[in-house]
Every structure is written in C-alpha cells, then in structure tokens.
Amino acid sequence: MSENYDSQAYWRATLSLLTKVLIIWALVSYGAGILFADSLNGIMLAGYPLGFWFAQNGAIYVFIILIFWYGKKMNEIDRKFGVEEE
C-alpha cells in the first residue's frame, strides 16, 4: 500500500460512491416498493404489478447488482490512488 496518496481526495471519492449507492438503494427499496408502488402497479411485469414486483423481487436484484458495481468502482478508486490490494 502506498503511503504517498491524497487521503482527502480518496475519502471524497469513496464518500461520493457510497452516496450514489445509498441513493439508488433508497429509491429502489423505499421509492419503488412503497412511495411509487401505486403508480407502478399500472405496469405489469411477468403477470404481476410492477410496484409489487419491486417490493418482492426487484429490490433484491438491484441490491445484488449494486454490490458488484460498488466492488468494481471501489477497486477503480483504489487503483487510481495507488492503494489497491496486492
């Protein structure tokens, strides 16, 4: 691990990524599953109303995608600042 990196810039990049992940998480879990469920229920997906589908299945799929996306982006940030794992 390099001790010669801009720790404040690294922390800003990390917090920016975390903020994006949390916003997406909140919109999908709370927004699509609860707040916008009534308007989404007018759309059918696999025979089920979209609001119900997001509350039951879609949020889980999005969370799994977010986990892998976060890992990929965090590795990119680590490489950019020279603190990647060896």
PyMOL Python script that loads the backbone (N, CA, C, O; Angstrom):
from pymol import cmd

cmd.read_pdbstr("""\
ATOM      1  N   MET A   1       0.841  -1.174   0.000  1.00  0.00           N
ATOM      2  CA  MET A   1       0.000   0.000   0.000  1.00  0.00           C
ATOM      3  C   MET A   1       0.886   1.236   0.000  1.00  0.00           C
ATOM      4  O   MET A   1       1.854   1.328   0.755  1.00  0.00           O
ATOM      5  N   SER A   2       0.543   2.159  -0.839  1.00  0.00           N
ATOM      6  CA  SER A   2       1.315   3.387  -0.942  1.00  0.00           C
ATOM      7  C   SER A   2       0.919   4.351   0.168  1.00  0.00           C
ATOM      8  O   SER A   2      -0.267   4.596   0.389  1.00  0.00           O
ATOM      9  N   GLU A   3       1.897   4.888   0.857  1.00  0.00           N
ATOM     10  CA  GLU A   3       1.641   5.884   1.893  1.00  0.00           C
ATOM     11  C   GLU A   3       1.645   7.291   1.306  1.00  0.00           C
ATOM     12  O   GLU A   3       1.434   8.272   2.019  1.00  0.00           O
ATOM     13  N   ASN A   4       1.887   7.377  -0.009  1.00  0.00           N
ATOM     14  CA  ASN A   4       2.052   8.659  -0.673  1.00  0.00           C
ATOM     15  C   ASN A   4       0.845   8.948  -1.564  1.00  0.00           C
ATOM     16  O   ASN A   4       0.994   9.059  -2.781  1.00  0.00           O
ATOM     17  N   TYR A   5      -0.340   9.071  -0.981  1.00  0.00           N
ATOM     18  CA  TYR A   5      -1.536   9.359  -1.764  1.00  0.00           C
ATOM     19  C   TYR A   5      -2.339  10.447  -1.051  1.00  0.00           C
ATOM     20  O   TYR A   5      -2.160  10.687   0.143  1.00  0.00           O
ATOM     21  N   ASP A   6      -3.208  11.086  -1.786  1.00  0.00           N
ATOM     22  CA  ASP A   6      -4.038  12.158  -1.245  1.00  0.00           C
ATOM     23  C   ASP A   6      -5.223  11.542  -0.511  1.00  0.00           C
ATOM     24  O   ASP A   6      -6.222  11.175  -1.129  1.00  0.00           O
ATOM     25  N   SER A   7      -5.106  11.429   0.807  1.00  0.00           N
ATOM     26  CA  SER A   7      -6.136  10.738   1.579  1.00  0.00           C
ATOM     27  C   SER A   7      -7.470  11.487   1.557  1.00  0.00           C
ATOM     28  O   SER A   7      -8.527  10.858   1.599  1.00  0.00           O
ATOM     29  N   GLN A   8      -7.437  12.816   1.491  1.00  0.00           N
ATOM     30  CA  GLN A   8      -8.693  13.568   1.435  1.00  0.00           C
ATOM     31  C   GLN A   8      -9.416  13.344   0.114  1.00  0.00           C
ATOM     32  O   GLN A   8     -10.639  13.205   0.099  1.00  0.00           O
ATOM     33  N   ALA A   9      -8.691  13.306  -0.978  1.00  0.00           N
ATOM     34  CA  ALA A   9      -9.306  13.046  -2.286  1.00  0.00           C
ATOM     35  C   ALA A   9      -9.837  11.617  -2.335  1.00  0.00           C
ATOM     36  O   ALA A   9     -10.910  11.366  -2.884  1.00  0.00           O
ATOM     37  N   TYR A  10      -9.090  10.691  -1.764  1.00  0.00           N
ATOM     38  CA  TYR A  10      -9.532   9.291  -1.713  1.00  0.00           C
ATOM     39  C   TYR A  10     -10.829   9.192  -0.921  1.00  0.00           C
ATOM     40  O   TYR A  10     -11.771   8.520  -1.343  1.00  0.00           O
ATOM     41  N   TRP A  11     -10.878   9.862   0.226  1.00  0.00           N
ATOM     42  CA  TRP A  11     -12.069   9.825   1.070  1.00  0.00           C
ATOM     43  C   TRP A  11     -13.253  10.467   0.354  1.00  0.00           C
ATOM     44  O   TRP A  11     -14.369   9.955   0.441  1.00  0.00           O
ATOM     45  N   ARG A  12     -13.033  11.581  -0.353  1.00  0.00           N
ATOM     46  CA  ARG A  12     -14.108  12.228  -1.122  1.00  0.00           C
ATOM     47  C   ARG A  12     -14.646  11.291  -2.195  1.00  0.00           C
ATOM     48  O   ARG A  12     -15.859  11.177  -2.370  1.00  0.00           O
ATOM     49  N   ALA A  13     -13.754  10.624  -2.909  1.00  0.00           N
ATOM     50  CA  ALA A  13     -14.175   9.694  -3.963  1.00  0.00           C
ATOM     51  C   ALA A  13     -14.968   8.531  -3.364  1.00  0.00           C
ATOM     52  O   ALA A  13     -15.980   8.103  -3.919  1.00  0.00           O
ATOM     53  N   THR A  14     -14.492   8.032  -2.228  1.00  0.00           N
ATOM     54  CA  THR A  14     -15.184   6.923  -1.564  1.00  0.00           C
ATOM     55  C   THR A  14     -16.562   7.354  -1.080  1.00  0.00           C
ATOM     56  O   THR A  14     -17.539   6.629  -1.268  1.00  0.00           O
ATOM     57  N   LEU A  15     -16.652   8.523  -0.461  1.00  0.00           N
ATOM     58  CA  LEU A  15     -17.944   9.014   0.018  1.00  0.00           C
ATOM     59  C   LEU A  15     -18.898   9.329  -1.124  1.00  0.00           C
ATOM     60  O   LEU A  15     -20.106   9.131  -0.996  1.00  0.00           O
ATOM     61  N   SER A  16     -18.372   9.813  -2.229  1.00  0.00           N
ATOM     62  CA  SER A  16     -19.205  10.079  -3.400  1.00  0.00           C
ATOM     63  C   SER A  16     -19.827   8.785  -3.927  1.00  0.00           C
ATOM     64  O   SER A  16     -21.020   8.734  -4.228  1.00  0.00           O
ATOM     65  N   LEU A  17     -19.016   7.761  -4.030  1.00  0.00           N
ATOM     66  CA  LEU A  17     -19.530   6.460  -4.483  1.00  0.00           C
ATOM     67  C   LEU A  17     -20.556   5.912  -3.497  1.00  0.00           C
ATOM     68  O   LEU A  17     -21.610   5.424  -3.904  1.00  0.00           O
ATOM     69  N   LEU A  18     -20.255   5.990  -2.217  1.00  0.00           N
ATOM     70  CA  LEU A  18     -21.180   5.495  -1.196  1.00  0.00           C
ATOM     71  C   LEU A  18     -22.501   6.252  -1.235  1.00  0.00           C
ATOM     72  O   LEU A  18     -23.565   5.654  -1.077  1.00  0.00           O
ATOM     73  N   THR A  19     -22.438   7.563  -1.444  1.00  0.00           N
ATOM     74  CA  THR A  19     -23.658   8.368  -1.548  1.00  0.00           C
ATOM     75  C   THR A  19     -24.509   7.924  -2.730  1.00  0.00           C
ATOM     76  O   THR A  19     -25.728   7.808  -2.606  1.00  0.00           O
ATOM     77  N   LYS A  20     -23.876   7.676  -3.876  1.00  0.00           N
ATOM     78  CA  LYS A  20     -24.614   7.206  -5.057  1.00  0.00           C
ATOM     79  C   LYS A  20     -25.286   5.865  -4.786  1.00  0.00           C
ATOM     80  O   LYS A  20     -26.448   5.664  -5.140  1.00  0.00           O
ATOM     81  N   VAL A  21     -24.554   4.951  -4.157  1.00  0.00           N
ATOM     82  CA  VAL A  21     -25.109   3.629  -3.856  1.00  0.00           C
ATOM     83  C   VAL A  21     -26.299   3.753  -2.907  1.00  0.00           C
ATOM     84  O   VAL A  21     -27.324   3.102  -3.112  1.00  0.00           O
ATOM     85  N   LEU A  22     -26.172   4.578  -1.878  1.00  0.00           N
ATOM     86  CA  LEU A  22     -27.260   4.727  -0.910  1.00  0.00           C
ATOM     87  C   LEU A  22     -28.486   5.402  -1.516  1.00  0.00           C
ATOM     88  O   LEU A  22     -29.614   5.067  -1.156  1.00  0.00           O
ATOM     89  N   ILE A  23     -28.280   6.347  -2.427  1.00  0.00           N
ATOM     90  CA  ILE A  23     -29.417   6.990  -3.091  1.00  0.00           C
ATOM     91  C   ILE A  23     -30.160   5.982  -3.966  1.00  0.00           C
ATOM     92  O   ILE A  23     -31.389   5.919  -3.940  1.00  0.00           O
ATOM     93  N   ILE A  24     -29.419   5.204  -4.732  1.00  0.00           N
ATOM     94  CA  ILE A  24     -30.055   4.171  -5.561  1.00  0.00           C
ATOM     95  C   ILE A  24     -30.789   3.175  -4.682  1.00  0.00           C
ATOM     96  O   ILE A  24     -31.924   2.798  -4.975  1.00  0.00           O
ATOM     97  N   TRP A  25     -30.145   2.748  -3.604  1.00  0.00           N
ATOM     98  CA  TRP A  25     -30.763   1.796  -2.668  1.00  0.00           C
ATOM     99  C   TRP A  25     -32.070   2.351  -2.115  1.00  0.00           C
ATOM    100  O   TRP A  25     -33.078   1.646  -2.076  1.00  0.00           O
ATOM    101  N   ALA A  26     -32.058   3.619  -1.684  1.00  0.00           N
ATOM    102  CA  ALA A  26     -33.258   4.226  -1.102  1.00  0.00           C
ATOM    103  C   ALA A  26     -34.367   4.360  -2.138  1.00  0.00           C
ATOM    104  O   ALA A  26     -35.530   4.081  -1.846  1.00  0.00           O
ATOM    105  N   LEU A  27     -34.008   4.791  -3.354  1.00  0.00           N
ATOM    106  CA  LEU A  27     -35.027   4.948  -4.389  1.00  0.00           C
ATOM    107  C   LEU A  27     -35.680   3.620  -4.743  1.00  0.00           C
ATOM    108  O   LEU A  27     -36.893   3.544  -4.942  1.00  0.00           O
ATOM    109  N   VAL A  28     -34.869   2.580  -4.819  1.00  0.00           N
ATOM    110  CA  VAL A  28     -35.414   1.268  -5.194  1.00  0.00           C
ATOM    111  C   VAL A  28     -36.217   0.661  -4.052  1.00  0.00           C
ATOM    112  O   VAL A  28     -37.347   0.219  -4.259  1.00  0.00           O
ATOM    113  N   SER A  29     -35.654   0.634  -2.862  1.00  0.00           N
ATOM    114  CA  SER A  29     -36.343  -0.052  -1.763  1.00  0.00           C
ATOM    115  C   SER A  29     -37.531   0.742  -1.247  1.00  0.00           C
ATOM    116  O   SER A  29     -38.635   0.208  -1.133  1.00  0.00           O
ATOM    117  N   TYR A  30     -37.316   2.000  -0.939  1.00  0.00           N
ATOM    118  CA  TYR A  30     -38.383   2.806  -0.356  1.00  0.00           C
ATOM    119  C   TYR A  30     -39.257   3.426  -1.437  1.00  0.00           C
ATOM    120  O   TYR A  30     -40.484   3.440  -1.328  1.00  0.00           O
ATOM    121  N   GLY A  31     -38.609   3.942  -2.485  1.00  0.00           N
ATOM    122  CA  GLY A  31     -39.363   4.607  -3.540  1.00  0.00           C
ATOM    123  C   GLY A  31     -40.214   3.673  -4.358  1.00  0.00           C
ATOM    124  O   GLY A  31     -41.438   3.800  -4.380  1.00  0.00           O
ATOM    125  N   ALA A  32     -39.571   2.720  -5.042  1.00  0.00           N
ATOM    126  CA  ALA A  32     -40.304   1.827  -5.941  1.00  0.00           C
ATOM    127  C   ALA A  32     -41.189   0.851  -5.178  1.00  0.00           C
ATOM    128  O   ALA A  32     -42.272   0.501  -5.646  1.00  0.00           O
ATOM    129  N   GLY A  33     -40.744   0.416  -4.021  1.00  0.00           N
ATOM    130  CA  GLY A  33     -41.504  -0.577  -3.267  1.00  0.00           C
ATOM    131  C   GLY A  33     -42.642   0.000  -2.450  1.00  0.00           C
ATOM    132  O   GLY A  33     -43.607  -0.704  -2.154  1.00  0.00           O
ATOM    133  N   ILE A  34     -42.547   1.299  -2.072  1.00  0.00           N
ATOM    134  CA  ILE A  34     -43.558   1.877  -1.180  1.00  0.00           C
ATOM    135  C   ILE A  34     -44.164   3.159  -1.765  1.00  0.00           C
ATOM    136  O   ILE A  34     -45.363   3.212  -2.037  1.00  0.00           O
ATOM    137  N   LEU A  35     -43.333   4.190  -1.956  1.00  0.00           N
ATOM    138  CA  LEU A  35     -43.857   5.500  -2.352  1.00  0.00           C
ATOM    139  C   LEU A  35     -44.509   5.502  -3.731  1.00  0.00           C
ATOM    140  O   LEU A  35     -45.594   6.056  -3.906  1.00  0.00           O
ATOM    141  N   PHE A  36     -43.856   4.889  -4.699  1.00  0.00           N
ATOM    142  CA  PHE A  36     -44.357   4.914  -6.070  1.00  0.00           C
ATOM    143  C   PHE A  36     -45.072   3.621  -6.460  1.00  0.00           C
ATOM    144  O   PHE A  36     -45.361   3.403  -7.636  1.00  0.00           O
ATOM    145  N   ALA A  37     -45.356   2.775  -5.489  1.00  0.00           N
ATOM    146  CA  ALA A  37     -45.955   1.467  -5.785  1.00  0.00           C
ATOM    147  C   ALA A  37     -47.302   1.595  -6.488  1.00  0.00           C
ATOM    148  O   ALA A  37     -47.581   0.851  -7.428  1.00  0.00           O
ATOM    149  N   ASP A  38     -48.128   2.520  -6.048  1.00  0.00           N
ATOM    150  CA  ASP A  38     -49.456   2.656  -6.662  1.00  0.00           C
ATOM    151  C   ASP A  38     -49.366   3.036  -8.133  1.00  0.00           C
ATOM    152  O   ASP A  38     -50.086   2.482  -8.964  1.00  0.00           O
ATOM    153  N   SER A  39     -48.491   3.971  -8.458  1.00  0.00           N
ATOM    154  CA  SER A  39     -48.373   4.361  -9.868  1.00  0.00           C
ATOM    155  C   SER A  39     -47.655   3.285 -10.679  1.00  0.00           C
ATOM    156  O   SER A  39     -47.945   3.114 -11.863  1.00  0.00           O
ATOM    157  N   LEU A  40     -46.724   2.558 -10.065  1.00  0.00           N
ATOM    158  CA  LEU A  40     -46.035   1.477 -10.770  1.00  0.00           C
ATOM    159  C   LEU A  40     -46.924   0.254 -10.976  1.00  0.00           C
ATOM    160  O   LEU A  40     -46.693  -0.536 -11.891  1.00  0.00           O
ATOM    161  N   ASN A  41     -47.927   0.100 -10.139  1.00  0.00           N
ATOM    162  CA  ASN A  41     -48.797  -1.071 -10.240  1.00  0.00           C
ATOM    163  C   ASN A  41     -49.625  -1.081 -11.521  1.00  0.00           C
ATOM    164  O   ASN A  41     -50.209  -2.108 -11.865  1.00  0.00           O
ATOM    165  N   GLY A  42     -49.685   0.033 -12.228  1.00  0.00           N
ATOM    166  CA  GLY A  42     -50.367   0.070 -13.512  1.00  0.00           C
ATOM    167  C   GLY A  42     -49.594  -0.656 -14.602  1.00  0.00           C
ATOM    168  O   GLY A  42     -50.149  -0.965 -15.656  1.00  0.00           O
ATOM    169  N   ILE A  43     -48.325  -0.928 -14.359  1.00  0.00           N
ATOM    170  CA  ILE A  43     -47.464  -1.638 -15.309  1.00  0.00           C
ATOM    171  C   ILE A  43     -47.315  -3.075 -14.831  1.00  0.00           C
ATOM    172  O   ILE A  43     -47.027  -3.319 -13.660  1.00  0.00           O
ATOM    173  N   MET A  44     -47.510  -4.019 -15.733  1.00  0.00           N
ATOM    174  CA  MET A  44     -47.391  -5.432 -15.375  1.00  0.00           C
ATOM    175  C   MET A  44     -46.036  -5.977 -15.816  1.00  0.00           C
ATOM    176  O   MET A  44     -45.567  -5.667 -16.912  1.00  0.00           O
ATOM    177  N   LEU A  45     -45.409  -6.782 -14.972  1.00  0.00           N
ATOM    178  CA  LEU A  45     -44.152  -7.443 -15.286  1.00  0.00           C
ATOM    179  C   LEU A  45     -44.279  -8.896 -14.869  1.00  0.00           C
ATOM    180  O   LEU A  45     -44.462  -9.198 -13.689  1.00  0.00           O
ATOM    181  N   ALA A  46     -44.181  -9.790 -15.834  1.00  0.00           N
ATOM    182  CA  ALA A  46     -44.315 -11.229 -15.593  1.00  0.00           C
ATOM    183  C   ALA A  46     -45.646 -11.555 -14.913  1.00  0.00           C
ATOM    184  O   ALA A  46     -45.728 -12.464 -14.087  1.00  0.00           O
ATOM    185  N   GLY A  47     -46.680 -10.803 -15.270  1.00  0.00           N
ATOM    186  CA  GLY A  47     -48.012 -11.067 -14.740  1.00  0.00           C
ATOM    187  C   GLY A  47     -48.284 -10.445 -13.380  1.00  0.00           C
ATOM    188  O   GLY A  47     -49.350 -10.676 -12.810  1.00  0.00           O
ATOM    189  N   TYR A  48     -47.358  -9.665 -12.844  1.00  0.00           N
ATOM    190  CA  TYR A  48     -47.528  -9.044 -11.538  1.00  0.00           C
ATOM    191  C   TYR A  48     -47.400  -7.532 -11.679  1.00  0.00           C
ATOM    192  O   TYR A  48     -46.664  -7.054 -12.542  1.00  0.00           O
ATOM    193  N   PRO A  49     -48.105  -6.773 -10.844  1.00  0.00           N
ATOM    194  CA  PRO A  49     -47.951  -5.322 -10.864  1.00  0.00           C
ATOM    195  C   PRO A  49     -46.499  -4.948 -10.532  1.00  0.00           C
ATOM    196  O   PRO A  49     -45.883  -5.547  -9.649  1.00  0.00           O
ATOM    197  N   LEU A  50     -45.960  -3.953 -11.248  1.00  0.00           N
ATOM    198  CA  LEU A  50     -44.552  -3.595 -11.108  1.00  0.00           C
ATOM    199  C   LEU A  50     -44.201  -3.142  -9.690  1.00  0.00           C
ATOM    200  O   LEU A  50     -43.114  -3.461  -9.208  1.00  0.00           O
ATOM    201  N   GLY A  51     -45.078  -2.417  -9.015  1.00  0.00           N
ATOM    202  CA  GLY A  51     -44.813  -1.997  -7.631  1.00  0.00           C
ATOM    203  C   GLY A  51     -44.657  -3.189  -6.714  1.00  0.00           C
ATOM    204  O   GLY A  51     -43.748  -3.220  -5.885  1.00  0.00           O
ATOM    205  N   PHE A  52     -45.533  -4.173  -6.851  1.00  0.00           N
ATOM    206  CA  PHE A  52     -45.436  -5.397  -6.066  1.00  0.00           C
ATOM    207  C   PHE A  52     -44.164  -6.154  -6.413  1.00  0.00           C
ATOM    208  O   PHE A  52     -43.478  -6.663  -5.526  1.00  0.00           O
ATOM    209  N   TRP A  53     -43.846  -6.230  -7.712  1.00  0.00           N
ATOM    210  CA  TRP A  53     -42.653  -6.957  -8.143  1.00  0.00           C
ATOM    211  C   TRP A  53     -41.399  -6.341  -7.540  1.00  0.00           C
ATOM    212  O   TRP A  53     -40.520  -7.062  -7.067  1.00  0.00           O
ATOM    213  N   PHE A  54     -41.308  -4.989  -7.554  1.00  0.00           N
ATOM    214  CA  PHE A  54     -40.142  -4.322  -6.960  1.00  0.00           C
ATOM    215  C   PHE A  54     -40.063  -4.599  -5.467  1.00  0.00           C
ATOM    216  O   PHE A  54     -38.979  -4.845  -4.938  1.00  0.00           O
ATOM    217  N   ALA A  55     -41.191  -4.562  -4.790  1.00  0.00           N
ATOM    218  CA  ALA A  55     -41.184  -4.791  -3.344  1.00  0.00           C
ATOM    219  C   ALA A  55     -40.751  -6.216  -3.022  1.00  0.00           C
ATOM    220  O   ALA A  55     -40.101  -6.442  -2.001  1.00  0.00           O
ATOM    221  N   GLN A  56     -41.097  -7.176  -3.866  1.00  0.00           N
ATOM    222  CA  GLN A  56     -40.813  -8.575  -3.575  1.00  0.00           C
ATOM    223  C   GLN A  56     -39.516  -9.086  -4.206  1.00  0.00           C
ATOM    224  O   GLN A  56     -38.768  -9.821  -3.562  1.00  0.00           O
ATOM    225  N   ASN A  57     -39.246  -8.714  -5.435  1.00  0.00           N
ATOM    226  CA  ASN A  57     -38.113  -9.290  -6.173  1.00  0.00           C
ATOM    227  C   ASN A  57     -37.124  -8.258  -6.692  1.00  0.00           C
ATOM    228  O   ASN A  57     -35.914  -8.418  -6.533  1.00  0.00           O
ATOM    229  N   GLY A  58     -37.623  -7.222  -7.299  1.00  0.00           N
ATOM    230  CA  GLY A  58     -36.776  -6.257  -7.989  1.00  0.00           C
ATOM    231  C   GLY A  58     -35.739  -5.615  -7.095  1.00  0.00           C
ATOM    232  O   GLY A  58     -34.598  -5.420  -7.513  1.00  0.00           O
ATOM    233  N   ALA A  59     -36.115  -5.285  -5.875  1.00  0.00           N
ATOM    234  CA  ALA A  59     -35.171  -4.653  -4.960  1.00  0.00           C
ATOM    235  C   ALA A  59     -33.993  -5.578  -4.679  1.00  0.00           C
ATOM    236  O   ALA A  59     -32.853  -5.119  -4.604  1.00  0.00           O
ATOM    237  N   ILE A  60     -34.245  -6.846  -4.526  1.00  0.00           N
ATOM    238  CA  ILE A  60     -33.167  -7.809  -4.262  1.00  0.00           C
ATOM    239  C   ILE A  60     -32.215  -7.862  -5.448  1.00  0.00           C
ATOM    240  O   ILE A  60     -30.999  -7.862  -5.261  1.00  0.00           O
ATOM    241  N   TYR A  61     -32.748  -7.907  -6.663  1.00  0.00           N
ATOM    242  CA  TYR A  61     -31.894  -7.934  -7.855  1.00  0.00           C
ATOM    243  C   TYR A  61     -31.049  -6.671  -7.948  1.00  0.00           C
ATOM    244  O   TYR A  61     -29.857  -6.732  -8.249  1.00  0.00           O
ATOM    245  N   VAL A  62     -31.673  -5.528  -7.688  1.00  0.00           N
ATOM    246  CA  VAL A  62     -30.936  -4.267  -7.739  1.00  0.00           C
ATOM    247  C   VAL A  62     -29.846  -4.247  -6.668  1.00  0.00           C
ATOM    248  O   VAL A  62     -28.741  -3.775  -6.933  1.00  0.00           O
ATOM    249  N   PHE A  63     -30.130  -4.742  -5.479  1.00  0.00           N
ATOM    250  CA  PHE A  63     -29.136  -4.762  -4.400  1.00  0.00           C
ATOM    251  C   PHE A  63     -27.934  -5.635  -4.780  1.00  0.00           C
ATOM    252  O   PHE A  63     -26.791  -5.272  -4.506  1.00  0.00           O
ATOM    253  N   ILE A  64     -28.191  -6.765  -5.399  1.00  0.00           N
ATOM    254  CA  ILE A  64     -27.089  -7.639  -5.819  1.00  0.00           C
ATOM    255  C   ILE A  64     -26.240  -6.947  -6.885  1.00  0.00           C
ATOM    256  O   ILE A  64     -25.011  -7.004  -6.843  1.00  0.00           O
ATOM    257  N   ILE A  65     -26.900  -6.297  -7.835  1.00  0.00           N
ATOM    258  CA  ILE A  65     -26.162  -5.549  -8.857  1.00  0.00           C
ATOM    259  C   ILE A  65     -25.353  -4.428  -8.205  1.00  0.00           C
ATOM    260  O   ILE A  65     -24.209  -4.184  -8.587  1.00  0.00           O
ATOM    261  N   LEU A  66     -25.948  -3.744  -7.218  1.00  0.00           N
ATOM    262  CA  LEU A  66     -25.232  -2.669  -6.515  1.00  0.00           C
ATOM    263  C   LEU A  66     -23.982  -3.183  -5.804  1.00  0.00           C
ATOM    264  O   LEU A  66     -22.959  -2.499  -5.788  1.00  0.00           O
ATOM    265  N   ILE A  67     -24.049  -4.360  -5.226  1.00  0.00           N
ATOM    266  CA  ILE A  67     -22.888  -4.935  -4.534  1.00  0.00           C
ATOM    267  C   ILE A  67     -21.730  -5.106  -5.501  1.00  0.00           C
ATOM    268  O   ILE A  67     -20.606  -4.704  -5.202  1.00  0.00           O
ATOM    269  N   PHE A  68     -21.994  -5.699  -6.654  1.00  0.00           N
ATOM    270  CA  PHE A  68     -20.928  -5.930  -7.634  1.00  0.00           C
ATOM    271  C   PHE A  68     -20.440  -4.610  -8.242  1.00  0.00           C
ATOM    272  O   PHE A  68     -19.240  -4.437  -8.455  1.00  0.00           O
ATOM    273  N   TRP A  69     -21.360  -3.681  -8.521  1.00  0.00           N
ATOM    274  CA  TRP A  69     -20.990  -2.388  -9.073  1.00  0.00           C
ATOM    275  C   TRP A  69     -20.127  -1.615  -8.085  1.00  0.00           C
ATOM    276  O   TRP A  69     -19.128  -1.009  -8.472  1.00  0.00           O
ATOM    277  N   TYR A  70     -20.513  -1.633  -6.791  1.00  0.00           N
ATOM    278  CA  TYR A  70     -19.729  -0.955  -5.753  1.00  0.00           C
ATOM    279  C   TYR A  70     -18.317  -1.550  -5.675  1.00  0.00           C
ATOM    280  O   TYR A  70     -17.336  -0.809  -5.601  1.00  0.00           O
ATOM    281  N   GLY A  71     -18.213  -2.858  -5.690  1.00  0.00           N
ATOM    282  CA  GLY A  71     -16.903  -3.508  -5.644  1.00  0.00           C
ATOM    283  C   GLY A  71     -16.032  -3.117  -6.818  1.00  0.00           C
ATOM    284  O   GLY A  71     -14.844  -2.844  -6.649  1.00  0.00           O
ATOM    285  N   LYS A  72     -16.614  -3.088  -8.011  1.00  0.00           N
ATOM    286  CA  LYS A  72     -15.862  -2.707  -9.215  1.00  0.00           C
ATOM    287  C   LYS A  72     -15.393  -1.264  -9.129  1.00  0.00           C
ATOM    288  O   LYS A  72     -14.225  -0.973  -9.386  1.00  0.00           O
ATOM    289  N   LYS A  73     -16.295  -0.360  -8.771  1.00  0.00           N
ATOM    290  CA  LYS A  73     -15.950   1.057  -8.692  1.00  0.00           C
ATOM    291  C   LYS A  73     -14.952   1.328  -7.564  1.00  0.00           C
ATOM    292  O   LYS A  73     -14.070   2.173  -7.710  1.00  0.00           O
ATOM    293  N   MET A  74     -15.086   0.620  -6.444  1.00  0.00           N
ATOM    294  CA  MET A  74     -14.150   0.816  -5.337  1.00  0.00           C
ATOM    295  C   MET A  74     -12.756   0.348  -5.732  1.00  0.00           C
ATOM    296  O   MET A  74     -11.763   0.974  -5.360  1.00  0.00           O
ATOM    297  N   ASN A  75     -12.673  -0.750  -6.485  1.00  0.00           N
ATOM    298  CA  ASN A  75     -11.373  -1.202  -6.988  1.00  0.00           C
ATOM    299  C   ASN A  75     -10.756  -0.163  -7.916  1.00  0.00           C
ATOM    300  O   ASN A  75      -9.546   0.061  -7.881  1.00  0.00           O
ATOM    301  N   GLU A  76     -11.584   0.476  -8.749  1.00  0.00           N
ATOM    302  CA  GLU A  76     -11.084   1.529  -9.632  1.00  0.00           C
ATOM    303  C   GLU A  76     -10.550   2.714  -8.824  1.00  0.00           C
ATOM    304  O   GLU A  76      -9.498   3.266  -9.146  1.00  0.00           O
ATOM    305  N   ILE A  77     -11.269   3.096  -7.786  1.00  0.00           N
ATOM    306  CA  ILE A  77     -10.814   4.192  -6.922  1.00  0.00           C
ATOM    307  C   ILE A  77      -9.507   3.807  -6.236  1.00  0.00           C
ATOM    308  O   ILE A  77      -8.580   4.615  -6.167  1.00  0.00           O
ATOM    309  N   ASP A  78      -9.430   2.581  -5.730  1.00  0.00           N
ATOM    310  CA  ASP A  78      -8.196   2.116  -5.083  1.00  0.00           C
ATOM    311  C   ASP A  78      -7.014   2.168  -6.039  1.00  0.00           C
ATOM    312  O   ASP A  78      -5.930   2.616  -5.664  1.00  0.00           O
ATOM    313  N   ARG A  79      -7.217   1.711  -7.277  1.00  0.00           N
ATOM    314  CA  ARG A  79      -6.134   1.748  -8.274  1.00  0.00           C
ATOM    315  C   ARG A  79      -5.727   3.185  -8.592  1.00  0.00           C
ATOM    316  O   ARG A  79      -4.542   3.491  -8.717  1.00  0.00           O
ATOM    317  N   LYS A  80      -6.708   4.048  -8.720  1.00  0.00           N
ATOM    318  CA  LYS A  80      -6.434   5.457  -9.052  1.00  0.00           C
ATOM    319  C   LYS A  80      -5.539   6.104  -7.990  1.00  0.00           C
ATOM    320  O   LYS A  80      -4.670   6.913  -8.316  1.00  0.00           O
ATOM    321  N   PHE A  81      -5.752   5.747  -6.731  1.00  0.00           N
ATOM    322  CA  PHE A  81      -4.992   6.362  -5.648  1.00  0.00           C
ATOM    323  C   PHE A  81      -3.824   5.490  -5.181  1.00  0.00           C
ATOM    324  O   PHE A  81      -3.127   5.839  -4.229  1.00  0.00           O
ATOM    325  N   GLY A  82      -3.616   4.366  -5.847  1.00  0.00           N
ATOM    326  CA  GLY A  82      -2.472   3.512  -5.532  1.00  0.00           C
ATOM    327  C   GLY A  82      -2.573   2.777  -4.217  1.00  0.00           C
ATOM    328  O   GLY A  82      -1.557   2.508  -3.576  1.00  0.00           O
ATOM    329  N   VAL A  83      -3.788   2.445  -3.803  1.00  0.00           N
ATOM    330  CA  VAL A  83      -3.965   1.717  -2.546  1.00  0.00           C
ATOM    331  C   VAL A  83      -4.650   0.371  -2.763  1.00  0.00           C
ATOM    332  O   VAL A  83      -5.258  -0.180  -1.846  1.00  0.00           O
ATOM    333  N   GLU A  84      -4.545  -0.155  -3.990  1.00  0.00           N
ATOM    334  CA  GLU A  84      -5.197  -1.437  -4.294  1.00  0.00           C
ATOM    335  C   GLU A  84      -4.537  -2.574  -3.520  1.00  0.00           C
ATOM    336  O   GLU A  84      -3.376  -2.499  -3.116  1.00  0.00           O
ATOM    337  N   GLU A  85      -5.321  -3.620  -3.336  1.00  0.00           N
ATOM    338  CA  GLU A  85      -4.799  -4.815  -2.664  1.00  0.00           C
ATOM    339  C   GLU A  85      -3.879  -5.567  -3.611  1.00  0.00           C
ATOM    340  O   GLU A  85      -4.075  -5.550  -4.827  1.00  0.00           O
ATOM    341  N   GLU A  86      -2.889  -6.216  -3.055  1.00  0.00           N
ATOM    342  CA  GLU A  86      -1.935  -6.952  -3.882  1.00  0.00           C
ATOM    343  C   GLU A  86      -2.269  -8.415  -3.915  1.00  0.00           C
ATOM    344  O   GLU A  86      -1.571  -9.193  -4.566  1.00  0.00           O
TER     345      GLU A  86
END
""", "prot")
cmd.dss("prot")
cmd.show_as("cartoon", "prot")
cmd.util.cbc("prot")
cmd.orient("prot")
